[in-house]
Amino acid sequence: MSKPRALQLLAGEQMWKNTKKIKENALTYPYVWPSYIVVYGGFALWTTYYC
């Protein structure tokens, strides 16, 4: 069964708010996200190579 229309709209609105919050965070702290990519990407490469 599908959700009632009101719940679908509420879920869509919540998703939009979360997307907006993530975008604002990425714009506020632009140097943090590349460092996560470098650290966790390097860890993934290391794990792939040695395991």
PQR file of N, CA, C, O and H, with PARSE charges and radii, in Angstrom:
ATOM      1  N   MET A   1       0.834  -1.193   0.000 -0.4000 1.5000
ATOM      2  CA  MET A   1       0.000   0.000   0.000 -0.0000 2.0000
ATOM      3  C   MET A   1       0.872   1.247   0.000  0.5500 1.7000
ATOM      4  O   MET A   1       1.945   1.273   0.603 -0.5500 1.4000
ATOM      5  N   SER A   2       0.410   2.243  -0.662 -0.4000 1.5000
ATOM      6  CA  SER A   2       1.165   3.488  -0.684 -0.0000 2.0000
ATOM      7  C   SER A   2       0.754   4.357   0.498  0.5500 1.7000
ATOM      8  O   SER A   2      -0.314   4.181   1.085 -0.5500 1.4000
ATOM      9  H   SER A   2      -0.461   2.222  -1.152  0.4000 1.0000
ATOM     10  N   LYS A   3       1.616   5.281   0.822 -0.4000 1.5000
ATOM     11  CA  LYS A   3       1.345   6.196   1.922 -0.0000 2.0000
ATOM     12  C   LYS A   3       0.241   7.165   1.532  0.5500 1.7000
ATOM     13  O   LYS A   3       0.049   7.449   0.350 -0.5500 1.4000
ATOM     14  H   LYS A   3       2.484   5.424   0.345  0.4000 1.0000
ATOM     15  N   PRO A   4      -0.481   7.669   2.516 -0.5600 1.5000
ATOM     16  CA  PRO A   4      -1.442   8.734   2.201  0.2800 2.0000
ATOM     17  C   PRO A   4      -0.717   9.951   1.629  0.5500 1.7000
ATOM     18  O   PRO A   4       0.456  10.183   1.920 -0.5500 1.4000
ATOM     19  N   ARG A   5      -1.406  10.694   0.840 -0.4000 1.5000
ATOM     20  CA  ARG A   5      -0.812  11.848   0.143 -0.0000 2.0000
ATOM     21  C   ARG A   5      -0.174  12.837   1.117  0.5500 1.7000
ATOM     22  O   ARG A   5       0.888  13.385   0.820 -0.5500 1.4000
ATOM     23  H   ARG A   5      -2.359  10.505   0.603  0.4000 1.0000
ATOM     24  N   ALA A   6      -0.793  13.078   2.267 -0.4000 1.5000
ATOM     25  CA  ALA A   6      -0.248  14.034   3.236 -0.0000 2.0000
ATOM     26  C   ALA A   6       1.113  13.566   3.746  0.5500 1.7000
ATOM     27  O   ALA A   6       2.024  14.376   3.914 -0.5500 1.4000
ATOM     28  H   ALA A   6      -1.656  12.634   2.509  0.4000 1.0000
ATOM     29  N   LEU A   7       1.255  12.261   3.992 -0.4000 1.5000
ATOM     30  CA  LEU A   7       2.550  11.745   4.461 -0.0000 2.0000
ATOM     31  C   LEU A   7       3.603  11.819   3.368  0.5500 1.7000
ATOM     32  O   LEU A   7       4.772  12.078   3.655 -0.5500 1.4000
ATOM     33  H   LEU A   7       0.515  11.602   3.855  0.4000 1.0000
ATOM     34  N   GLN A   8       3.214  11.600   2.134 -0.4000 1.5000
ATOM     35  CA  GLN A   8       4.156  11.719   1.023 -0.0000 2.0000
ATOM     36  C   GLN A   8       4.670  13.143   0.907  0.5500 1.7000
ATOM     37  O   GLN A   8       5.864  13.363   0.705 -0.5500 1.4000
ATOM     38  H   GLN A   8       2.264  11.389   1.901  0.4000 1.0000
ATOM     39  N   LEU A   9       3.771  14.111   1.034 -0.4000 1.5000
ATOM     40  CA  LEU A   9       4.190  15.514   0.959 -0.0000 2.0000
ATOM     41  C   LEU A   9       5.092  15.874   2.126  0.5500 1.7000
ATOM     42  O   LEU A   9       6.072  16.599   1.956 -0.5500 1.4000
ATOM     43  H   LEU A   9       2.801  13.933   1.198  0.4000 1.0000
ATOM     44  N   LEU A  10       4.766  15.371   3.311 -0.4000 1.5000
ATOM     45  CA  LEU A  10       5.574  15.642   4.495 -0.0000 2.0000
ATOM     46  C   LEU A  10       6.968  15.033   4.341  0.5500 1.7000
ATOM     47  O   LEU A  10       7.967  15.671   4.673 -0.5500 1.4000
ATOM     48  H   LEU A  10       3.970  14.782   3.450  0.4000 1.0000
ATOM     49  N   ALA A  11       7.032  13.808   3.842 -0.4000 1.5000
ATOM     50  CA  ALA A  11       8.330  13.155   3.630 -0.0000 2.0000
ATOM     51  C   ALA A  11       9.143  13.900   2.587  0.5500 1.7000
ATOM     52  O   ALA A  11      10.354  14.057   2.742 -0.5500 1.4000
ATOM     53  H   ALA A  11       6.221  13.289   3.572  0.4000 1.0000
ATOM     54  N   GLY A  12       8.493  14.362   1.524 -0.4000 1.5000
ATOM     55  CA  GLY A  12       9.183  15.129   0.490 -0.0000 2.0000
ATOM     56  C   GLY A  12       9.724  16.437   1.024  0.5500 1.7000
ATOM     57  O   GLY A  12      10.830  16.853   0.679 -0.5500 1.4000
ATOM     58  H   GLY A  12       7.509  14.235   1.398  0.4000 1.0000
ATOM     59  N   GLU A  13       8.928  17.091   1.877 -0.4000 1.5000
ATOM     60  CA  GLU A  13       9.370  18.349   2.475 -0.0000 2.0000
ATOM     61  C   GLU A  13      10.561  18.117   3.400  0.5500 1.7000
ATOM     62  O   GLU A  13      11.502  18.910   3.411 -0.5500 1.4000
ATOM     63  H   GLU A  13       8.030  16.753   2.158  0.4000 1.0000
ATOM     64  N   GLN A  14      10.523  17.041   4.169 -0.4000 1.5000
ATOM     65  CA  GLN A  14      11.631  16.715   5.069 -0.0000 2.0000
ATOM     66  C   GLN A  14      12.894  16.408   4.271  0.5500 1.7000
ATOM     67  O   GLN A  14      13.988  16.828   4.649 -0.5500 1.4000
ATOM     68  H   GLN A  14       9.759  16.397   4.160  0.4000 1.0000
ATOM     69  N   MET A  15      12.745  15.678   3.171 -0.4000 1.5000
ATOM     70  CA  MET A  15      13.892  15.358   2.327 -0.0000 2.0000
ATOM     71  C   MET A  15      14.488  16.646   1.744  0.5500 1.7000
ATOM     72  O   MET A  15      15.709  16.787   1.668 -0.5500 1.4000
ATOM     73  H   MET A  15      11.857  15.336   2.863  0.4000 1.0000
ATOM     74  N   TRP A  16      13.634  17.573   1.337 -0.4000 1.5000
ATOM     75  CA  TRP A  16      14.101  18.850   0.789 -0.0000 2.0000
ATOM     76  C   TRP A  16      14.872  19.633   1.846  0.5500 1.7000
ATOM     77  O   TRP A  16      15.908  20.226   1.545 -0.5500 1.4000
ATOM     78  H   TRP A  16      12.643  17.458   1.399  0.4000 1.0000
ATOM     79  N   LYS A  17      14.371  19.638   3.092 -0.4000 1.5000
ATOM     80  CA  LYS A  17      15.056  20.337   4.180 -0.0000 2.0000
ATOM     81  C   LYS A  17      16.418  19.705   4.451  0.5500 1.7000
ATOM     82  O   LYS A  17      17.402  20.416   4.653 -0.5500 1.4000
ATOM     83  H   LYS A  17      13.530  19.156   3.336  0.4000 1.0000
ATOM     84  N   ASN A  18      16.482  18.372   4.456 -0.4000 1.5000
ATOM     85  CA  ASN A  18      17.765  17.690   4.693 -0.0000 2.0000
ATOM     86  C   ASN A  18      18.754  17.993   3.579  0.5500 1.7000
ATOM     87  O   ASN A  18      19.936  18.216   3.840 -0.5500 1.4000
ATOM     88  H   ASN A  18      15.683  17.794   4.292  0.4000 1.0000
ATOM     89  N   THR A  19      18.276  18.001   2.333 -0.4000 1.5000
ATOM     90  CA  THR A  19      19.143  18.305   1.200 -0.0000 2.0000
ATOM     91  C   THR A  19      19.676  19.726   1.306  0.5500 1.7000
ATOM     92  O   THR A  19      20.854  19.973   1.046 -0.5500 1.4000
ATOM     93  H   THR A  19      17.316  17.820   2.120  0.4000 1.0000
ATOM     94  N   LYS A  20      18.817  20.650   1.685 -0.4000 1.5000
ATOM     95  CA  LYS A  20      19.222  22.050   1.839 -0.0000 2.0000
ATOM     96  C   LYS A  20      20.252  22.191   2.964  0.5500 1.7000
ATOM     97  O   LYS A  20      21.219  22.942   2.834 -0.5500 1.4000
ATOM     98  H   LYS A  20      17.860  20.449   1.896  0.4000 1.0000
ATOM     99  N   LYS A  21      20.043  21.467   4.064 -0.4000 1.5000
ATOM    100  CA  LYS A  21      20.966  21.530   5.192 -0.0000 2.0000
ATOM    101  C   LYS A  21      22.337  20.973   4.805  0.5500 1.7000
ATOM    102  O   LYS A  21      23.366  21.540   5.173 -0.5500 1.4000
ATOM    103  H   LYS A  21      19.258  20.857   4.169  0.4000 1.0000
ATOM    104  N   ILE A  22      22.350  19.862   4.062 -0.4000 1.5000
ATOM    105  CA  ILE A  22      23.609  19.268   3.614 -0.0000 2.0000
ATOM    106  C   ILE A  22      24.349  20.219   2.676  0.5500 1.7000
ATOM    107  O   ILE A  22      25.567  20.369   2.768 -0.5500 1.4000
ATOM    108  H   ILE A  22      21.514  19.402   3.763  0.4000 1.0000
ATOM    109  N   LYS A  23      23.607  20.858   1.775 -0.4000 1.5000
ATOM    110  CA  LYS A  23      24.229  21.786   0.834 -0.0000 2.0000
ATOM    111  C   LYS A  23      24.816  22.992   1.564  0.5500 1.7000
ATOM    112  O   LYS A  23      25.925  23.430   1.255 -0.5500 1.4000
ATOM    113  H   LYS A  23      22.617  20.737   1.700  0.4000 1.0000
ATOM    114  N   GLU A  24      24.067  23.531   2.538 -0.4000 1.5000
ATOM    115  CA  GLU A  24      24.577  24.669   3.306 -0.0000 2.0000
ATOM    116  C   GLU A  24      25.834  24.273   4.082  0.5500 1.7000
ATOM    117  O   GLU A  24      26.785  25.050   4.164 -0.5500 1.4000
ATOM    118  H   GLU A  24      23.167  23.175   2.789  0.4000 1.0000
ATOM    119  N   ASN A  25      25.839  23.075   4.645 -0.4000 1.5000
ATOM    120  CA  ASN A  25      26.996  22.593   5.384 -0.0000 2.0000
ATOM    121  C   ASN A  25      28.200  22.466   4.467  0.5500 1.7000
ATOM    122  O   ASN A  25      29.306  22.865   4.830 -0.5500 1.4000
ATOM    123  H   ASN A  25      25.066  22.443   4.578  0.4000 1.0000
ATOM    124  N   ALA A  26      27.989  21.910   3.276 -0.4000 1.5000
ATOM    125  CA  ALA A  26      29.099  21.748   2.324 -0.0000 2.0000
ATOM    126  C   ALA A  26      29.642  23.098   1.878  0.5500 1.7000
ATOM    127  O   ALA A  26      30.847  23.239   1.670 -0.5500 1.4000
ATOM    128  H   ALA A  26      27.091  21.585   2.981  0.4000 1.0000
ATOM    129  N   LEU A  27      28.775  24.088   1.730 -0.4000 1.5000
ATOM    130  CA  LEU A  27      29.230  25.414   1.329 -0.0000 2.0000
ATOM    131  C   LEU A  27      29.914  26.150   2.476  0.5500 1.7000
ATOM    132  O   LEU A  27      30.822  26.951   2.251 -0.5500 1.4000
ATOM    133  H   LEU A  27      27.796  23.973   1.900  0.4000 1.0000
ATOM    134  N   THR A  28      29.480  25.881   3.705 -0.4000 1.5000
ATOM    135  CA  THR A  28      30.067  26.538   4.870 -0.0000 2.0000
ATOM    136  C   THR A  28      31.449  25.978   5.182  0.5500 1.7000
ATOM    137  O   THR A  28      32.352  26.722   5.563 -0.5500 1.4000
ATOM    138  H   THR A  28      28.742  25.231   3.889  0.4000 1.0000
ATOM    139  N   TYR A  29      31.616  24.659   5.018 -0.4000 1.5000
ATOM    140  CA  TYR A  29      32.874  23.994   5.339 -0.0000 2.0000
ATOM    141  C   TYR A  29      33.415  23.283   4.098  0.5500 1.7000
ATOM    142  O   TYR A  29      33.434  22.053   4.058 -0.5500 1.4000
ATOM    143  H   TYR A  29      30.882  24.055   4.708  0.4000 1.0000
ATOM    144  N   PRO A  30      33.853  24.032   3.089 -0.5600 1.5000
ATOM    145  CA  PRO A  30      34.277  23.386   1.842  0.2800 2.0000
ATOM    146  C   PRO A  30      35.563  22.585   1.970  0.5500 1.7000
ATOM    147  O   PRO A  30      35.814  21.705   1.147 -0.5500 1.4000
ATOM    148  N   TYR A  31      36.383  22.862   2.975 -0.4000 1.5000
ATOM    149  CA  TYR A  31      37.658  22.170   3.127 -0.0000 2.0000
ATOM    150  C   TYR A  31      37.502  20.834   3.854  0.5500 1.7000
ATOM    151  O   TYR A  31      38.409  20.004   3.801 -0.5500 1.4000
ATOM    152  H   TYR A  31      36.179  23.577   3.643  0.4000 1.0000
ATOM    153  N   VAL A  32      36.390  20.612   4.521 -0.4000 1.5000
ATOM    154  CA  VAL A  32      36.203  19.387   5.299 -0.0000 2.0000
ATOM    155  C   VAL A  32      35.905  18.203   4.397  0.5500 1.7000
ATOM    156  O   VAL A  32      36.471  17.126   4.584 -0.5500 1.4000
ATOM    157  H   VAL A  32      35.653  21.287   4.564  0.4000 1.0000
ATOM    158  N   TRP A  33      35.026  18.387   3.423 -0.4000 1.5000
ATOM    159  CA  TRP A  33      34.585  17.264   2.587 -0.0000 2.0000
ATOM    160  C   TRP A  33      35.706  16.677   1.735  0.5500 1.7000
ATOM    161  O   TRP A  33      35.791  15.454   1.629 -0.5500 1.4000
ATOM    162  H   TRP A  33      34.566  19.262   3.271  0.4000 1.0000
ATOM    163  N   PRO A  34      36.564  17.480   1.127 -0.5600 1.5000
ATOM    164  CA  PRO A  34      37.687  16.861   0.395  0.2800 2.0000
ATOM    165  C   PRO A  34      38.624  16.075   1.316  0.5500 1.7000
ATOM    166  O   PRO A  34      39.180  15.056   0.908 -0.5500 1.4000
ATOM    167  N   SER A  35      38.800  16.542   2.554 -0.4000 1.5000
ATOM    168  CA  SER A  35      39.673  15.797   3.463 -0.0000 2.0000
ATOM    169  C   SER A  35      39.058  14.450   3.813  0.5500 1.7000
ATOM    170  O   SER A  35      39.779  13.461   3.942 -0.5500 1.4000
ATOM    171  H   SER A  35      38.347  17.370   2.885  0.4000 1.0000
ATOM    172  N   TYR A  36      37.746  14.394   3.968 -0.4000 1.5000
ATOM    173  CA  TYR A  36      37.082  13.102   4.190 -0.0000 2.0000
ATOM    174  C   TYR A  36      37.311  12.173   3.003  0.5500 1.7000
ATOM    175  O   TYR A  36      37.592  10.988   3.176 -0.5500 1.4000
ATOM    176  H   TYR A  36      37.160  15.197   3.863  0.4000 1.0000
ATOM    177  N   ILE A  37      37.188  12.716   1.811 -0.4000 1.5000
ATOM    178  CA  ILE A  37      37.375  11.910   0.606 -0.0000 2.0000
ATOM    179  C   ILE A  37      38.802  11.370   0.542  0.5500 1.7000
ATOM    180  O   ILE A  37      39.012  10.201   0.221 -0.5500 1.4000
ATOM    181  H   ILE A  37      36.959  13.679   1.670  0.4000 1.0000
ATOM    182  N   VAL A  38      39.774  12.217   0.845 -0.4000 1.5000
ATOM    183  CA  VAL A  38      41.175  11.790   0.801 -0.0000 2.0000
ATOM    184  C   VAL A  38      41.446  10.720   1.853  0.5500 1.7000
ATOM    185  O   VAL A  38      42.053   9.692   1.553 -0.5500 1.4000
ATOM    186  H   VAL A  38      39.603  13.168   1.105  0.4000 1.0000
ATOM    187  N   VAL A  39      41.000  10.959   3.084 -0.4000 1.5000
ATOM    188  CA  VAL A  39      41.282  10.018   4.166 -0.0000 2.0000
ATOM    189  C   VAL A  39      40.581   8.687   3.935  0.5500 1.7000
ATOM    190  O   VAL A  39      41.221   7.636   3.943 -0.5500 1.4000
ATOM    191  H   VAL A  39      40.507  11.794   3.327  0.4000 1.0000
ATOM    192  N   TYR A  40      39.275   8.730   3.731 -0.4000 1.5000
ATOM    193  CA  TYR A  40      38.540   7.471   3.581 -0.0000 2.0000
ATOM    194  C   TYR A  40      38.805   6.811   2.234  0.5500 1.7000
ATOM    195  O   TYR A  40      38.759   5.585   2.131 -0.5500 1.4000
ATOM    196  H   TYR A  40      38.755   9.584   3.725  0.4000 1.0000
ATOM    197  N   GLY A  41      39.079   7.592   1.211 -0.4000 1.5000
ATOM    198  CA  GLY A  41      39.462   7.021  -0.070 -0.0000 2.0000
ATOM    199  C   GLY A  41      40.805   6.317   0.028  0.5500 1.7000
ATOM    200  O   GLY A  41      40.988   5.229  -0.518 -0.5500 1.4000
ATOM    201  H   GLY A  41      39.117   8.588   1.295  0.4000 1.0000
ATOM    202  N   GLY A  42      41.746   6.944   0.729 -0.4000 1.5000
ATOM    203  CA  GLY A  42      43.043   6.312   0.941 -0.0000 2.0000
ATOM    204  C   GLY A  42      42.915   5.045   1.763  0.5500 1.7000
ATOM    205  O   GLY A  42      43.573   4.045   1.478 -0.5500 1.4000
ATOM    206  H   GLY A  42      41.598   7.828   1.173  0.4000 1.0000
ATOM    207  N   PHE A  43      42.074   5.085   2.778 -0.4000 1.5000
ATOM    208  CA  PHE A  43      41.845   3.896   3.597 -0.0000 2.0000
ATOM    209  C   PHE A  43      41.226   2.779   2.763  0.5500 1.7000
ATOM    210  O   PHE A  43      41.596   1.614   2.912 -0.5500 1.4000
ATOM    211  H   PHE A  43      41.539   5.898   3.010  0.4000 1.0000
ATOM    212  N   ALA A  44      40.292   3.125   1.893 -0.4000 1.5000
ATOM    213  CA  ALA A  44      39.657   2.119   1.031 -0.0000 2.0000
ATOM    214  C   ALA A  44      40.678   1.523   0.069  0.5500 1.7000
ATOM    215  O   ALA A  44      40.698   0.310  -0.140 -0.5500 1.4000
ATOM    216  H   ALA A  44      39.992   4.071   1.773  0.4000 1.0000
ATOM    217  N   LEU A  45      41.524   2.365  -0.516 -0.4000 1.5000
ATOM    218  CA  LEU A  45      42.562   1.860  -1.411 -0.0000 2.0000
ATOM    219  C   LEU A  45      43.539   0.954  -0.678  0.5500 1.7000
ATOM    220  O   LEU A  45      43.912  -0.101  -1.191 -0.5500 1.4000
ATOM    221  H   LEU A  45      41.508   3.351  -0.346  0.4000 1.0000
ATOM    222  N   TRP A  46      43.956   1.355   0.514 -0.4000 1.5000
ATOM    223  CA  TRP A  46      44.868   0.553   1.314 -0.0000 2.0000
ATOM    224  C   TRP A  46      44.251  -0.801   1.634  0.5500 1.7000
ATOM    225  O   TRP A  46      44.901  -1.839   1.508 -0.5500 1.4000
ATOM    226  H   TRP A  46      43.654   2.213   0.931  0.4000 1.0000
ATOM    227  N   THR A  47      42.968  -0.777   2.057 -0.4000 1.5000
ATOM    228  CA  THR A  47      42.263  -2.015   2.397 -0.0000 2.0000
ATOM    229  C   THR A  47      42.150  -2.924   1.175  0.5500 1.7000
ATOM    230  O   THR A  47      42.355  -4.134   1.268 -0.5500 1.4000
ATOM    231  H   THR A  47      42.439   0.066   2.160  0.4000 1.0000
ATOM    232  N   THR A  48      41.821  -2.324   0.028 -0.4000 1.5000
ATOM    233  CA  THR A  48      41.691  -3.108  -1.198 -0.0000 2.0000
ATOM    234  C   THR A  48      43.023  -3.731  -1.606  0.5500 1.7000
ATOM    235  O   THR A  48      43.073  -4.878  -2.051 -0.5500 1.4000
ATOM    236  H   THR A  48      41.655  -1.341  -0.047  0.4000 1.0000
ATOM    237  N   TYR A  49      44.079  -2.977  -1.453 -0.4000 1.5000
ATOM    238  CA  TYR A  49      45.400  -3.455  -1.885 -0.0000 2.0000
ATOM    239  C   TYR A  49      45.938  -4.556  -0.969  0.5500 1.7000
ATOM    240  O   TYR A  49      46.478  -5.554  -1.445 -0.5500 1.4000
ATOM    241  H   TYR A  49      44.039  -2.045  -1.092  0.4000 1.0000
ATOM    242  N   TYR A  50      45.788  -4.374   0.349 -0.4000 1.5000
ATOM    243  CA  TYR A  50      46.392  -5.297   1.310 -0.0000 2.0000
ATOM    244  C   TYR A  50      45.483  -6.424   1.776  0.5500 1.7000
ATOM    245  O   TYR A  50      45.952  -7.336   2.456 -0.5500 1.4000
ATOM    246  H   TYR A  50      45.348  -3.563   0.737  0.4000 1.0000
ATOM    247  N   CYS A  51      44.234  -6.393   1.443 -0.4000 1.5000
ATOM    248  CA  CYS A  51      43.332  -7.467   1.915 -0.0000 2.0000
ATOM    249  C   CYS A  51      42.931  -8.414   0.826  0.5500 1.7000
ATOM    250  O   CYS A  51      42.182  -9.359   1.074 -0.5500 1.4000
ATOM    251  H   CYS A  51      43.853  -5.651   0.891  0.4000 1.0000
TER
END
